[in-house]
Amino acid sequence: MRVRALALASAVMLASASPALARVPGVDDKMLGATQGMVAVSHPLAAQAGKEILAKGGNAVDAAAAIQLSLNVVEPMMSGIGGGGFMMIYLKDQNKITILDSREMAPKNVDPKLFLDKDGKPVPWFERHTGGKAVGVPGTLKGVETALAKYGTMKLADVIDPAIAYAENGVPVNWATAMYIKDDVKKLQQYGTAGQVFVPNGTPLQEGDLLVQPDLAKTLKLIKEKGSDVLYNGEVGEALVAEVQKRGGTMTMEDLRNYTVKEREPVRGTYRGYEIASMSPPSSGGLTILQILKLMEGYDVQKMGLNSADYLHRLIEAMHLAYADRAQYMADEDFYPVPKKGLIDENYIKERRKLINPNQASNAVKAGDPWKYEGKAPGASQADLEEKPVGQTTHFSVMDKWGNMVAYTTTIEAVFGSGIMVPGYGFMLNNEMTDFDATPGGVNQVEPGKRPRSSMSPTMILKDGKPFMAVGSPGGPTIITSVAQTILNVIDHKLPIQEAILAPRIYSSTYPNVRWEAGIEQDVILQLMAKGHVFDEKPENIGNVQAVIFDYENGIIYGGADDTREGTVLGVDRVSFRMLQPQSAPQREKGPFNLQVNGAQYPYYADQKVLKEGTSYILADKLMLGLGAANQEEFKPYIVEMDGKSYLPVRKVAEMLGYKVSWSHADSTVLLEKARPAASTEMQDYYKDDKYQITK
């Protein structure tokens, strides 16, 4: 697991003069920017393709098309013409934000029981995501072509050449691609075709190997010659359908011919005086981001401090409230109404915020009733809270010299999608159908022609009615929290965009589990676990944020890139950097025993524990933090000094705090059990007594 730091390679930041003081958040006086356009992308070669289009006079949409087509080649495990996505576009001359929805669609011959076994139970995700039933009708290629036709200045044939060259001549495998190939060998070899490309002769491609994709080059040349019709009504589509049906799916050429790109309005809300425009349904991303932000708007976030226990506790609880509503109400709005106004209504947000107890995690978060704030009362829907592995995707942000912006999130869902590659044509197919609920009955159940609920969240932030920031992230449901935290880091914590992206992130959709990135302090984790949160035993990377910022008063464009892949920022006239592979965090030994509280492993290290004459000791301050000891004075008589450090006996302290204590000989673990305080049967307004509440 990486140690997040501002690691830049190929740093070339040129400026003719000192940077002016920015008039927008996310920029400080040490940053240098460009004036003729900028791209922020997860792979340097795709970034180069976008920069070259901007340099030739193309606009942000032209560059975005070139980047996406190139990513299909250089980052084939994340996105491509076998998938779908959402392109958010700001048109400067119209002062308009619009979205092109090229999300995958369900084939015609499906029903809500698609992923149930013969006994009527959901097929486990790991089994259902690699078959033909998992493949949705792809939309990316038609989405790119539509964007160029409506809002670009170039044609598909003008922007596809870099992708063709990368596929035909080969590209060096970078560390990120090598890692994903290594982790997915079995999946790639399952049907043979993808294995021949990424695991030739049974050996996974390594960093530095040349990835040559002649079949994909052939497909891209066909697209250059014939446009998207070759996929949606031609030989590429026929090969795609044949392979999907061979693997158990029902997709037909009629499904491909009937695919439509939809233009949508973003969802909009405000935060601290800034306007947020984000992705609307069928994505849950925009509304859930807005809910999290609006819930946090009631607190003095800056006073709490970045990644403090006070801040993260309220943020986790806000996430739980927002994700409960997401599961209950959000789906393809073309099939079911979504309470878009009610979910972010100020009075509804106040009602929900009252549920956040500053002293402990809530173990009974449920969806609210936003419909009453819309003057409607449709029947309640079934919520499916099935936990699925974090998907992967890609996001990039672009701005041109005229002030047009693009925030584009695109995907094939899981890493390498379904694992199915179209034979002879070289591109991976999505497993997007698994984004539907496997259990029928809810708003996100499988239905013909429907788009599965997404988390993708291309987002723009506006000041005085003008967008100044385009941002997004991959990561399945973690996309939402990655984007929300980046916005909080910029607006509340006053971080420049690169630091805002690299700051360690967390993710938690339901009680009690929390994913976290290296860099969250141990004391903070202990305090949060004392409140009832359960942190994963090891940190893991969350998301891959790419952003551009425009200081429109000074006319300068800035960019930020993530280091969870080879994130790259390129300005047309100046500024060029890419992220180095981060160093792994050193592994710390666990020591002579472990400590579990209500089944959750606590993160104490070897140098913080002593086992002496059958008694287990932990550093006094660390133990009291982890067990939530409010009155530390009463434990002073039991402190034992060893090697100049103060320790407390675990059993004594735990029993004084009301824990039941036992010992597991099998794995040398102290086991502590304690019932949580019973929830009040009456609604409590925890917010009115919260010391960080904002009353005005």
C-alpha positions in Angstrom: 0.0 0.0 0.0 1.3 3.3 -1.1 2.5 6.2 1.1 0.7 9.2 -0.5 3.1 12.0 -1.3 3.4 14.6 -4.0 5.6 12.4 -6.2 6.1 13.9 -9.6 8.1 12.5 -12.6 9.0 14.3 -15.8 8.2 17.6 -14.0 8.4 20.3 -16.5 6.7 23.4 -15.3 7.5 26.5 -17.3 6.2 30.0 -16.8 7.1 33.3 -18.2 6.3 35.1 -15.0 5.3 34.5 -11.4 1.8 33.0 -11.1 -0.9 35.4 -10.2 -2.9 35.0 -7.0 -5.8 32.8 -7.9 -9.4 33.9 -7.4 -10.8 30.4 -7.1 -10.2 27.6 -4.5 -7.8 24.8 -5.2 -4.9 27.0 -6.3 -2.1 28.5 -4.3 0.6 31.0 -5.3 3.2 28.2 -5.8 1.3 26.5 -8.7 2.0 27.1 -12.3 -0.6 26.8 -15.0 -1.2 26.8 -18.7 -3.2 29.2 -20.9 -3.8 27.2 -24.2 -5.5 24.1 -22.8 -4.9 21.2 -20.4 -5.7 17.5 -19.8 -5.5 15.5 -16.7 -5.6 11.8 -17.5 -4.7 8.5 -15.8 -2.2 7.4 -18.5 0.6 9.6 -20.1 0.1 8.3 -23.6 -3.7 9.0 -23.6 -2.9 12.4 -22.1 -0.5 13.0 -25.0 -3.1 12.2 -27.5 -5.5 14.7 -26.0 -2.8 17.4 -25.7 -1.9 17.0 -29.4 -5.6 17.5 -30.5 -5.7 20.7 -28.4 -2.5 21.9 -29.9 -3.9 21.3 -33.4 -6.8 23.6 -32.7 -9.3 21.0 -31.5 -11.7 21.8 -28.6 -12.2 20.0 -25.3 -14.7 17.6 -26.8 -12.3 16.7 -29.6 -9.5 16.1 -27.1 -11.8 14.0 -24.9 -12.7 11.7 -27.8 -9.0 11.2 -28.6 -8.2 10.4 -25.0 -11.0 7.9 -24.6 -10.1 6.1 -27.8 -6.5 5.9 -26.7 -7.4 4.7 -23.2 -9.1 1.7 -24.9 -5.6 0.7 -26.0 -3.3 1.8 -23.2 -5.7 1.1 -20.3 -7.8 -1.7 -21.7 -8.7 -3.1 -18.3 -10.7 0.1 -17.4 -12.7 1.3 -20.3 -13.3 1.1 -24.1 -15.8 0.6 -26.9 -17.1 -2.5 -25.1 -18.4 -0.2 -22.2 -20.2 3.0 -21.5 -19.8 6.3 -19.7 -21.0 9.9 -19.0 -19.5 12.9 -20.7 -20.2 16.2 -19.0 -19.5 19.2 -21.3 -19.4 22.9 -20.5 -19.9 25.0 -23.6 -18.4 28.4 -23.0 -20.1 30.3 -25.7 -23.5 29.2 -24.5 -22.6 29.2 -20.8 -24.3 25.7 -20.7 -23.5 22.4 -19.0 -24.9 19.3 -20.7 -24.3 15.6 -20.4 -24.1 12.8 -23.0 -25.2 9.6 -21.4 -23.7 6.6 -23.2 -24.3 4.2 -20.3 -24.8 0.5 -21.2 -28.4 -0.7 -21.7 -30.0 -4.1 -20.8 -30.8 -6.3 -23.9 -34.4 -6.8 -24.9 -34.6 -10.5 -23.8 -34.0 -10.1 -20.0 -36.2 -10.0 -16.9 -35.8 -9.2 -13.3 -34.9 -12.8 -12.4 -31.8 -12.7 -14.7 -29.3 -13.4 -11.9 -31.4 -15.8 -9.7 -30.4 -19.5 -9.5 -32.9 -22.4 -9.8 -33.8 -22.0 -6.1 -34.6 -18.3 -6.6 -31.5 -17.1 -4.8 -29.0 -14.5 -6.2 -26.1 -16.0 -8.0 -22.9 -14.7 -6.2 -21.3 -11.7 -7.9 -18.0 -13.4 -8.6 -19.9 -16.1 -10.6 -22.4 -13.9 -12.4 -20.0 -11.1 -13.6 -18.0 -13.2 -16.1 -20.7 -14.7 -18.2 -22.6 -13.4 -21.3 -25.6 -12.4 -19.1 -23.4 -9.8 -17.5 -22.7 -7.9 -20.7 -24.8 -4.8 -21.3 -25.3 -3.2 -24.7 -22.2 -0.9 -25.0 -22.5 2.8 -25.6 -19.0 4.4 -25.5 -18.3 4.5 -29.2 -21.7 5.9 -30.1 -21.3 8.4 -27.3 -17.9 9.6 -28.5 -19.2 9.9 -32.1 -22.3 11.8 -30.9 -20.2 14.2 -28.9 -18.0 15.0 -31.8 -21.0 15.5 -34.1 -22.9 17.8 -31.7 -20.1 19.7 -29.9 -16.8 18.9 -31.4 -15.0 20.5 -34.3 -13.4 17.3 -35.6 -14.7 14.0 -36.9 -14.1 10.5 -35.4 -11.6 9.7 -38.2 -9.6 12.8 -37.2 -9.0 11.8 -33.6 -8.6 8.0 -33.7 -5.1 7.9 -35.2 -3.2 8.0 -31.9 -5.2 5.0 -30.7 -4.5 3.1 -33.9 -0.8 3.8 -33.7 -0.7 2.7 -30.0 -2.5 -0.6 -30.8 -0.5 -1.4 -34.0 3.0 -0.4 -32.8 2.5 -1.4 -29.2 2.8 0.5 -25.9 5.1 -0.3 -22.9 3.2 -1.9 -20.1 3.3 0.5 -17.1 3.3 -0.6 -13.5 -0.4 -0.1 -13.0 -1.4 -2.2 -16.0 1.1 -4.9 -15.0 -0.4 -5.0 -11.5 -4.0 -5.4 -12.8 -3.0 -8.1 -15.3 -1.2 -10.1 -12.5 -4.3 -9.8 -10.3 -6.7 -11.0 -13.0 -4.8 -13.9 -14.7 -7.6 -16.5 -14.1 -10.3 -14.2 -15.4 -8.3 -13.3 -18.5 -7.6 -17.0 -19.3 -11.2 -18.1 -18.6 -12.2 -17.8 -22.3 -8.8 -17.9 -23.9 -8.9 -14.8 -26.2 -8.0 -12.2 -23.6 -5.4 -14.5 -22.1 -3.5 -14.6 -25.5 -3.1 -10.9 -25.4 -2.4 -10.2 -21.7 -1.0 -13.5 -20.5 0.9 -14.8 -23.6 2.1 -18.4 -23.2 0.7 -18.4 -19.7 3.0 -15.6 -18.5 1.4 -12.2 -17.5 2.9 -9.2 -19.2 5.4 -7.4 -16.9 6.2 -3.7 -16.5 8.2 -2.7 -19.6 6.9 -5.4 -21.9 5.4 -4.2 -25.2 1.7 -4.6 -25.4 0.8 -5.0 -29.1 -2.9 -5.4 -30.0 -3.3 -6.1 -33.8 -6.9 -7.2 -33.5 -7.8 -4.0 -31.7 -5.9 -2.0 -34.3 -8.0 -3.7 -37.0 -11.2 -2.7 -35.2 -10.1 0.9 -34.8 -9.2 1.1 -38.5 -12.7 -0.2 -39.4 -14.1 2.5 -37.1 -12.0 5.2 -38.8 -13.3 4.1 -42.2 -17.0 3.3 -41.4 -17.7 5.1 -38.1 -19.8 3.6 -35.2 -22.0 1.8 -37.7 -19.5 -1.0 -38.0 -20.2 -1.9 -34.4 -23.9 -1.1 -34.1 -24.9 -2.4 -37.5 -21.9 -4.3 -38.9 -19.2 -6.9 -38.7 -17.8 -5.9 -35.3 -21.3 -6.0 -33.8 -22.0 -9.4 -35.3 -18.8 -10.8 -33.7 -19.7 -9.1 -30.4 -23.2 -10.6 -30.3 -21.9 -14.1 -31.3 -19.5 -14.1 -28.4 -22.0 -12.8 -25.9 -24.5 -15.5 -26.9 -21.8 -18.2 -26.9 -21.1 -17.2 -23.2 -24.8 -17.5 -22.2 -26.1 -14.0 -23.0 -29.1 -13.0 -25.0 -27.9 -9.8 -26.8 -28.9 -9.5 -30.4 -28.0 -7.2 -33.3 -31.4 -5.5 -32.8 -30.2 -4.5 -29.3 -27.1 -2.9 -30.8 -29.1 -1.1 -33.5 -31.6 0.2 -30.9 -28.9 1.7 -28.7 -29.4 5.4 -28.1 -27.2 8.1 -26.6 -29.2 10.4 -24.3 -28.6 14.0 -23.6 -29.3 14.9 -19.9 -29.3 17.9 -17.6 -27.0 17.7 -14.6 -28.3 17.6 -11.0 -27.4 20.9 -9.3 -27.0 22.0 -5.7 -25.0 24.4 -3.7 -22.3 24.1 -1.1 -20.8 27.0 0.9 -22.0 29.4 -1.8 -20.6 27.4 -4.7 -22.8 25.6 -7.2 -22.2 21.9 -7.8 -23.3 20.3 -11.2 -23.0 16.6 -11.2 -24.3 13.4 -12.9 -28.0 12.8 -12.9 -29.8 9.5 -13.0 -29.3 6.8 -14.1 -26.2 7.6 -12.0 -26.7 7.9 -8.3 -23.4 9.8 -8.1 -24.5 13.4 -8.4 -27.3 13.2 -5.9 -25.4 11.2 -3.4 -22.4 13.6 -3.6 -24.7 16.5 -3.1 -26.4 14.8 -0.1 -23.0 14.2 1.6 -21.9 17.7 1.0 -25.2 19.2 2.2 -25.1 17.1 5.4 -21.5 18.3 6.0 -22.4 21.9 5.3 -24.0 22.1 8.7 -20.6 21.6 10.4 -17.5 23.7 10.8 -15.5 21.3 8.7 -12.4 23.6 8.5 -12.3 23.8 12.3 -12.5 20.0 12.7 -9.4 19.7 10.5 -8.5 17.4 7.6 -8.9 13.7 8.5 -9.4 14.3 12.2 -11.5 11.9 14.1 -14.3 14.5 14.6 -14.4 15.2 10.8 -14.2 11.6 9.6 -16.8 10.4 12.1 -19.4 12.9 10.8 -18.4 12.2 7.2 -18.8 8.4 7.6 -22.2 9.0 9.2 -23.2 11.3 6.4 -22.1 8.7 3.9 -24.3 6.1 5.5 -27.3 8.3 5.4 -26.8 9.2 1.7 -26.0 5.6 0.6 -29.2 4.4 2.4 -31.2 6.8 0.2 -29.2 5.8 -2.8 -30.1 2.2 -2.5 -33.8 2.9 -1.9 -34.6 5.6 -4.5 -32.0 5.9 -7.3 -32.2 4.1 -10.6 -32.8 4.8 -14.3 -35.2 7.8 -14.2 -36.6 6.8 -17.6 -38.2 3.8 -15.8 -38.8 5.1 -12.2 -39.2 8.6 -10.8 -36.3 9.7 -8.6 -36.9 12.3 -5.9 -34.2 14.6 -7.1 -35.5 17.7 -5.4 -36.5 16.0 -2.1 -33.2 14.3 -1.6 -31.3 17.6 -1.4 -34.1 19.8 0.0 -32.7 21.9 2.8 -35.4 20.8 5.3 -34.9 17.1 4.4 -31.1 17.5 4.9 -31.7 19.1 8.3 -34.0 16.2 9.2 -31.4 13.7 8.2 -28.5 15.6 9.9 -30.2 15.4 13.2 -29.6 11.6 13.1 -25.8 12.0 13.3 -24.7 11.2 16.8 -21.3 12.9 17.4 -20.4 10.3 20.0 -21.1 7.0 18.4 -21.7 5.3 15.0 -25.3 4.5 14.3 -26.0 0.8 13.6 -29.5 1.3 12.3 -29.4 3.8 9.4 -32.4 3.6 7.2 -33.6 5.5 4.1 -35.6 8.6 4.8 -38.7 9.9 3.0 -37.6 12.6 0.5 -40.9 12.3 -1.5 -42.7 14.3 1.1 -40.5 17.3 0.2 -41.7 16.9 -3.4 -45.3 16.8 -2.6 -45.6 13.2 -3.8 -45.9 9.9 -2.1 -45.1 6.9 -4.3 -44.9 3.5 -2.8 -41.7 2.6 -1.0 -39.3 0.5 -3.0 -37.1 -2.4 -2.0 -33.5 -1.6 -1.3 -30.8 -4.0 -2.3 -27.7 -3.5 -0.1 -25.6 -6.3 -1.5 -21.9 -5.5 -1.1 -20.0 -6.0 -4.4 -16.3 -5.7 -5.0 -15.1 -2.2 -5.9 -15.3 -1.8 -9.7 -12.9 0.1 -11.8 -13.3 2.7 -14.4 -11.4 5.7 -15.6 -11.9 9.5 -15.4 -10.2 12.4 -17.1 -10.8 16.1 -17.2 -10.0 18.5 -20.1 -10.1 22.3 -20.8 -9.4 24.1 -24.0 -8.1 27.6 -24.6 -11.6 28.9 -25.3 -12.9 27.9 -21.9 -14.8 24.8 -22.8 -14.5 21.9 -20.2 -15.1 18.2 -20.2 -15.4 15.8 -17.2 -15.7 12.3 -18.6 -16.1 9.1 -16.6 -16.1 5.9 -18.7 -16.0 2.2 -17.8 -16.3 -1.5 -18.5 -17.3 -2.0 -14.8 -14.9 -4.5 -13.1 -11.2 -4.6 -14.0 -11.2 -6.2 -17.5 -15.0 -6.1 -17.4 -16.6 -9.5 -17.9 -13.2 -11.0 -18.9 -14.8 -11.6 -22.4 -12.8 -10.3 -25.4 -14.4 -10.2 -28.8 -12.4 -12.7 -30.9 -10.7 -11.2 -33.8 -11.5 -7.6 -32.8 -9.5 -7.3 -29.6 -11.7 -5.3 -27.1 -13.0 -6.2 -23.7 -16.7 -6.4 -22.9 -18.3 -4.9 -19.9 -20.1 -6.7 -17.0 -22.4 -3.7 -16.4 -25.5 -5.8 -16.0 -24.3 -6.7 -12.5 -24.9 -3.1 -11.5 -28.5 -4.0 -11.5 -29.9 -5.5 -8.3 -29.8 -9.3 -8.4 -32.9 -9.5 -6.2 -36.0 -8.3 -8.1 -38.5 -5.8 -6.7 -36.6 -2.6 -6.4 -36.2 0.4 -8.6 -32.9 -0.9 -9.8 -34.1 -4.4 -10.9 -33.2 -5.8 -14.3 -35.6 -4.7 -17.1 -35.3 -4.6 -20.9 -33.8 -1.5 -22.3 -33.0 -0.1 -18.9 -29.7 1.4 -17.8 -28.2 0.0 -14.5 -27.7 2.4 -11.6 -24.3 3.9 -11.8 -22.0 5.6 -9.4 -20.0 7.5 -12.0 -19.9 11.2 -11.1 -18.3 13.6 -13.5 -18.7 16.9 -11.7 -18.2 20.6 -12.2 -18.0 23.3 -9.5 -19.2 26.8 -10.4 -18.4 30.2 -8.9 -20.5 33.2 -9.8 -22.3 31.0 -12.4 -19.1 30.0 -14.2 -17.5 26.5 -13.9 -14.0 26.6 -12.5 -13.3 23.0 -11.7 -14.0 19.7 -13.5 -13.4 16.6 -11.5 -14.2 12.9 -11.2 -12.9 9.5 -10.3 -13.2 5.7 -11.0 -13.9 3.2 -8.3 -17.5 1.8 -8.4 -19.5 3.1 -5.4 -16.3 4.7 -4.0 -16.4 7.2 -6.8 -19.0 9.2 -4.9 -16.9 9.6 -1.7 -13.7 10.2 -3.6 -15.3 13.1 -5.5 -17.0 14.4 -2.4 -13.8 14.4 -0.3 -11.8 16.1 -3.1 -14.4 18.9 -3.1 -14.3 19.1 0.7 -10.5 19.3 0.6 -10.6 22.1 -1.9 -13.4 24.2 -0.4 -13.2 23.6 3.3 -9.7 22.5 3.9 -8.3 25.0 1.5 -5.9 22.6 -0.2 -4.5 23.2 -3.7 -5.9 20.6 -6.1 -2.9 18.3 -6.2 -2.8 18.1 -2.4 -6.6 17.7 -2.3 -6.3 14.7 -4.6 -3.4 13.0 -2.8 -4.9 13.5 0.7 -5.8 10.0 2.1 -9.4 9.0 1.6 -12.0 6.8 3.3 -15.1 5.0 2.1 -18.0 3.6 4.0 -21.5 2.9 2.6 -23.0 1.0 5.4 -22.3 0.4 9.1 -19.8 -0.6 10.4 -17.0 -1.2 7.9 -14.6 1.5 6.7 -12.1 1.3 3.9 -9.2 3.6 4.2 -6.0 4.8 2.6 -2.5 4.8 4.1 -1.9 8.1 5.8 -4.9 8.1 8.2 -3.3 8.4 11.6 -3.5 5.5 14.0 -4.9 7.7 16.8 -7.7 8.8 14.5 -8.5 5.2 13.6 -8.5 4.2 17.3 -10.9 7.0 18.2 -13.2 6.1 15.4 -13.2 2.4 16.4 -14.1 3.4 19.9 -17.2 5.1 18.4 -18.2 1.8 16.8 -16.6 2.1 13.3 -14.7 -1.0 12.1 -11.7 -0.1 9.9 -10.3 -2.7 7.5 -7.1 -4.3 8.9 -5.1 -3.0 6.0 -5.3 0.2 3.9 -6.1 0.1 0.2 -6.2 2.6 -2.6 -9.5 4.3 -3.2 -10.3 6.0 -6.5 -8.2 7.8 -9.1 -9.1 11.5 -9.2 -8.2 13.7 -12.2 -9.1 17.4 -12.2 -8.6 20.7 -14.0 -9.2 24.1 -12.5 -9.7 27.4 -14.3 -8.9 30.7 -12.7 -11.1 32.7 -15.0 -10.1 36.0 -13.6 -6.4 35.4 -14.4 -7.0 33.2 -17.4 -4.8 30.3 -16.1 -5.6 26.6 -16.1 -4.3 24.2 -13.5 -4.4 20.4 -13.2 -4.2 17.7 -10.6 -3.6 13.9 -11.1 -3.7 10.9 -8.8 -0.9 8.5 -8.1 -3.0 5.3 -7.9 -2.2 5.0 -11.6 0.3 6.9 -13.8 -1.8 10.1 -13.6 -0.6 12.8 -16.0 -1.2 16.5 -16.4 -0.2 18.2 -19.7 -0.7 21.8 -20.6 -0.5 22.8 -24.3 1.8 25.7 -23.8 3.4 24.8 -20.4 3.1 22.5 -17.4 3.8 18.8 -17.7 4.0 16.2 -15.0 3.1 12.6 -14.3 2.8 10.7 -11.1 5.5 8.3 -9.9 4.6 4.9 -8.6 4.1 5.5 -4.9 6.2 3.7 -2.4 4.6 1.0 -0.3 4.0 1.8 3.3 6.3 -0.2 5.6 4.6 -3.3 7.2 4.6 -3.1 11.0 4.7 -6.3 13.1 1.6 -7.1 15.1 3.6 -8.2 18.2 3.0 -10.8 21.0 -0.8 -10.7 20.9 -3.8 -9.2 19.1 -6.8 -7.2 20.4 -10.3 -7.6 19.1 -13.3 -5.7 20.2 -16.7 -7.1 19.2 -14.9 -9.1 16.5 -13.0 -6.1 15.0 -9.2 -6.2 14.9 -7.6 -3.2 16.5 -4.5 -1.6 14.8 -1.9 -1.9 17.6 1.7 -2.5 16.7 4.4 -4.7 18.2 6.2 -1.7 19.9 2.9 -0.7 21.6 2.3 -4.1 23.2 3.9 -6.2 25.9 3.0 -9.6 27.2 4.6 -10.1 30.6 4.0 -12.9 33.0 0.7 -13.8 31.4 -0.6 -10.2 31.4 -1.2 -8.2 28.2 -0.3 -4.5 28.2 -0.8 -1.8 25.7 0.6 1.8 25.7 -1.7 3.7 28.1 -2.7 6.5 25.8 -3.3 4.2 22.8 -5.4 1.8 24.8 -7.6 4.5 26.4 -8.2 6.0 22.9 -9.2 2.7 21.4 -11.5 1.7 24.3 -13.1 5.2 24.5 -12.0 5.9 28.1 -13.5 9.3 28.9 -12.1 9.7 32.4 -8.5 8.9 32.1 -7.7 9.8 35.7 -9.2 6.7 37.1 -6.7 4.5 35.3 -3.6 6.2 36.5 -3.1 3.9 39.5 -2.8 0.9 37.1 -0.1 2.4 34.9 3.1 0.3 34.6 6.3 1.9 33.4 8.4 -0.3 31.2 11.5 1.0 29.3 10.5 4.5 29.9 7.0 4.1 28.5 3.6 4.0 30.3 1.4 0.9 29.8 -1.9 -0.3 31.1 -3.1 -3.9 31.6 -5.8 -4.6 29.0 -8.0 -6.8 31.1 -8.2 -4.4 34.0 -9.0 -1.4 31.9 -11.5 -3.3 29.8 -13.3 -4.7 32.8 -13.5 -1.3 34.4 -15.1 0.0 31.2 -17.7 -2.8 31.2 -16.2 -5.2 28.6 -16.4 -8.9 28.9 -12.8 -10.2 28.5 -11.6 -13.6 27.2 -8.4 -15.0 25.5 -8.1 -17.0 22.3 -5.1 -19.4 22.6 -5.3 -20.3 18.9 -4.2 -16.9 17.7 -3.0 -15.2 20.9 -5.9 -12.7 20.9 -7.5 -10.7 23.7 -11.2 -10.8 23.0 -13.4 -7.9 24.3 -17.2 -7.9 24.0 -19.5 -5.1 24.9 -23.1 -4.5 23.9 -23.8 -1.2 22.2 -26.0 1.3 24.0 -29.6 0.6 23.1 -31.0 3.0 20.5 -33.6 5.4 21.7 -37.1 4.7 20.6 -37.8 8.4 20.2 -36.3 10.6 17.5 -33.4 12.5 19.0 -31.9 15.7 17.6 -28.2 15.1 18.0 -27.3 18.1 15.9 -28.5 20.7 18.3 -25.9 19.7 20.9 -23.0 19.1 18.4 -20.1 21.4 19.2 -19.2 21.7 15.5 -22.7 22.7 14.4 -23.1 25.9 12.3 -26.0 27.8 13.6 -26.1 30.5 11.0 
